[in-house]
Amino acid sequence: MIKSGSALKNWRKERGISRPLFAQIADCSERSLATYESKTKLPEKFSRPVAESVRLIQALEELAGDSAALKNWIQKPNTAFDDRTPLSLITSGEVDVLWRMVHQLRQGAFA
């Protein structure tokens, strides 16, 4: 689990995830994210969104194959989501749709 701002920044950069993209996924402003990334310890109010965002990104990366494929996939309209982007599902509070897809793919429901 990521507990410090520098650990979050390093984790994000290792995956090539931009600050604007991670801020959208974590539902915060870029400015707030920059501030949090400079902290020794993440504020309690931001720890949960970070943990949830990291878990989601890791699950989606696992399915996409790598972070480059994920960055491309997450921002493209998808017919499985009525031509909405996965990112738009996240930002509109419909992340459960993505978690359902992850679960179904892990269980082989589409095989």
QUIDABEL-V104784 format. One record per pair of residues at least 12 apart in sequence whose C-alpha atoms are under 7 Angstrom apart, sorted by the first residue. I is the first residue (numbers start at 0). J is the second residue. Records with the same first field share a line. If there is no record, write none. Layout:
I=J / J
//
This chain:
0=50
2=40 / 41
3=38 / 39 / 40 / 41
4=35 / 36 / 37 / 38 / 39 / 40 / 41
5=36 / 37
7=36
8=36
14=66
23=90
24=52 / 89 / 90
25=48 / 49 / 52
26=90
58=101
73=85 / 86
74=86
//
